[in-house]
Amino acid sequence: MKERGTPALRKICSAAAIVGLLASVILTLPPAAHAEEGRSKVAIIVDDFGNNMRGTDEMLALPIKITVAVMPFLSTTEKDALRAHERGFDVLVHLPMEPKHGKPEWLGPGAVLTSMSDAEVKARVEAALDNVPFAIGINNHMGSKVTGDERVMNIVLSVCKERGLFFVDSHTNYRSVAGRLAREKGLPPVENHIFLDDIHSSAHVLKQMRLVRERAQDQSYCVTIGHVGIQGKETAAGIRSGIAEMKDKVEFVGISDLIRAEWKWTPDLTLP
C-alpha cells in the first residue's frame, strides 16, 4: 500500500506521534514525579503528649509526618518529645493557658494566667520552652482567655521571636488576637482550622479528616488538631483511616514544612 499524504503532512503526523508517546510516559510516572509540588498540604498536630496518655504509641506509629505538642513539667514530657524527635516529627510546647471557662486543674503545671505580671508571664513561657526538648514552636492548651488578651499574648510572641520560634493558635477563642500580633511581629500567623476529635469516636474523626481534605484542596493547605488522652486510640484510628483515603490526594507535612511553604518563613532557633 502506498503511503498517503505529502512529506509535510507526514512530518506533522510523526511529531504528533512523538508528543503522544511522551504524554503517555508522563502519565504513567508515579504521582510524586510530576505532581508533588502542586498537592495541597495537611499538617496534623496532636496535642496533650507528656503524661503517658492513651493513644501515645498509636499516634507515634502513624505512617505520615505529624506534629507532636507536648505539655511541660509532666511525667513523660522529655520522653515523648525525644520519641517524636527521633521519628522525625516536629515538636511544639503545648503551653497551658488560662481559659474563659473550665476547671483550673485541667490546665496542668506551669500555666500562663492573665493575672500574672509581665515578668511572670515571660518566666513561665521560657521555663516551659526549656522543659520540652527539641521544641520549635508553641501552641496553646486551653487558653481562650489568654489568646484574647493583647498584653499577655504580646509577651508570649515576643519570647517566640527572641528564640526564633513560631506560635500556632489552636483557635479556642474566635476573638483571638494571636494572628494579628504575630503578623505585626513578623511571625507567621498560623492557626488551627479543624478539630478532629470534638466528638470522641473514630467514625467522627474520619468524617473530620474528609473535611480537612476538602479545605486543603480548596485553600491549598489545612492545619488540624487531634489529641491523645482518654479517647486517644480512637482518634489515632480515625486519623489512620483518613490517611488511607487521602494519601494520594494531599501531602502530609510537619507544621514547620507548612510554614516554610506558605509563609516563606525560616526559623533562626535559639535553643536552651
N, C-alpha and C positions, 0 to 999 in steps of 0.2 A: 504494500500500500504506500502511495506517495505521501510524504509529509506535507501537510497543508499549511498555508499561511506564508506571509512574507518573512524575510530574515528579521526585520524589526519586530514583527509580532512574536516570532519565536523567542527573541531575546526577552521581551516583556513577560511572556509565559514562564520562561526559565527563571527570571528574577522573582516572579510571584511564587514559584515553587520553593525557592530558597527561603523567602520570607516565611512561608507557611511552615517549612521544616523547622526554622529557628523558633517560631512561636510554639510549635508542639513540644520542642525541647524545654523551653522556659516553663511551660505549663506543667511539665512532669517533674520539675525540680521540687524539693521539699519546701514548704511554706517559708521557712526561715531564710532560704536562699534568696528570695526576691520580695518578700512582703513584711519581714520583721519590723522594718523601720516604720511602716505605716500602721502597725497594730496598736489598738488602744491599750492603755496601761492600767492595771489594777494593783493597788497597794493595800494589802490586808494587814492591819495592826491588831495584835492580840494583847489585850490588857490583863492586868492582875496577876502576873507572874510574881514570884518572890516568897510565896508561903506554901510551897509544895501543894498547889491547888489541883483539884481533879481536872484531868484533861491536859496536864502539862506535857506528859510524854507523847500523847497523840498529836498535839499541836507541833511539837518539835520534830515529829516524824512526817509531817506533811511534805508532799513531793514538789513543793514550789518554794520560792523565797517569800518569807513573811517578815514582819517587823514585830519584835518582842518588847512589850512595855512592862518594865519590872518595877514594882514598888520598893522603896528603900527601907532599910532597917528591919527587915523581916528574916525569918529563919533560913530561907533559901535564896535570898536576894543575889548574893555573889555567885552561887552555884548556877542559878538559872541564867544569869547574864553570861557567864562563861560558856555554858552549854549552847546558848543561842549564838554567841560569837564563833564558837568552833564549827557550827553548822553553816557559817557564812551569812547569818541573819543580822540585820540592823537591830541595835538595842536602844531603847528610849528609857528615860526615867519616867515612870508613871507617878507623877507627883501629886500627893494628896492635897486637895484644895477645898476650902470651905464651900459647902453648898448652901442654897437658899433653904432647903428642907432636907431632912434626913438625920439619922442618929449620929452623934459625934463619934461613937465607937466604930462606925463604918469607915471612917477616914483612915485609920491606921496611924502609926507614929510619924512624926516629922511634918505634920500638916501645916500648910500656909493659911493663915487666918487674916481677915480684913482688919481685925483689932490690933494687929502687930504694928510695931514701928517700922520705918524703912529699913533700919539696920537689922531688925529681927527677921524680916522677910528675906532680905539678901542672904543672911546667915543660913536660914532654912533651905533655901534653894541651893546654895553652894554645898551644904552638908549632904543633901540628897544626891547631888551630882558626884560628890566624892565617894559615896557609898555604893554606887552602881557602876561596876567596871564596864568599859567599852561603850558607854552611852554617848550617842552622837546628837541627841536632842531630848526634848521633854514633851510629854503630853499630860493632860490633866486627868486625875482621878477625882470623880465628882466635880466640884469646882464651879457650880453655876453662879455662886455669889462672887467669887474671886474674879472669874473671867469677865464679869461686868464692871469691875472696879478698876478705873483707869490708873489710880496711884499704884496699886499693888501690881497690876499687870505691867506697868512701865518698869518696875524693879525686876520682875521675873524676866522680861525680854531683854533688859539691859545686861543681866547676867549671861543670857544666851549669846548676846552679841559679843560680850567680852571674851567668851570661851569659844567662839566660832561654832555655836550650836544653833538649832532652829527649834521652834515651838509648833506643835500640832494641836490645834484647838479641837478637842473632842466634840464640841458643839452641844454641850449640855445646857447652854443658855443661848437662845436665838438673838439676844441683845448683847452678845459678847463683843468686847472692844479689841480682842486679841488680834484679829486680822488687820484692822486699821492701824493699830500701833506697830505691828510687825512691818507693814509697808513703810511707815514713817521712819523706822529704824534701818531700813534696807534689808530686812529679813523676809524670807518667803512667807506669804500669808496662807499657810497650809491648814486645812480644816477637814474634819470628818464629814462625809456625805450621807452614809447609811450605817445604822447599827444593825448587825446581823442577827443578834440574839435578844432583841427586846421581848420576844416570846421564846420561851426555853424549850424548843423542840428541834430535832434535826430537820424535819419537814419544813418548818418555818425558816430555818437558816438557809436551806436550799432555795426556797422562794425568794429570800432576800438576795442571795447570790445572783439570781436571774435579774433582779432589779439593778444590781451592781453592773452586770454585763451591759444592760440597756443604757445605763447612764454613761458608762465608759465609752460605748460605741457612739453615743450621741455627742459627748463632750470631750472625747479623746483620752480621758482618764477618770478614775474614781478612787477615792480613799474610803475604806470601810473598816469598821471595828467590830471584833468579837471578843469573847472573854474565856479564860479558864475559870474554874470555880465549880459550884455545885452541879451545874449542867455543862461543864466543860467538855466532857466526852461527846455529848450530843451536838454541841457546837462544832467540834472538830469533825464529826461525822458528816454534818451538813456542809461544811466547807469542802471536805474531800469529795462529796458528791457533786458539788458545784464546780470544782476544778475539772472533774472528768467531763462535764458538759461544756466547759468554757475554754479548755486548754488550746483549742485550735482557733478561737475567736478573739482572745485577748492575750496580752503578755503580763504575767505576774511579776512584780518588781518589788524591791525594798523601797521604803519611803525615801531614802537618800537618792536612789536611782531616779525616782519620780521627780524629786525636787531639782535635780540636775537637768532633767529633760524639759520640765515645764517652766522653771524659773531661771534656768541657766545660772544657778547658784552653786558655788563650790565652797564647802566649809573650810575654815582655817582653824582646825581644832587646837585648843589649848587644854590638854588633859591633865588631871592631877598627877 
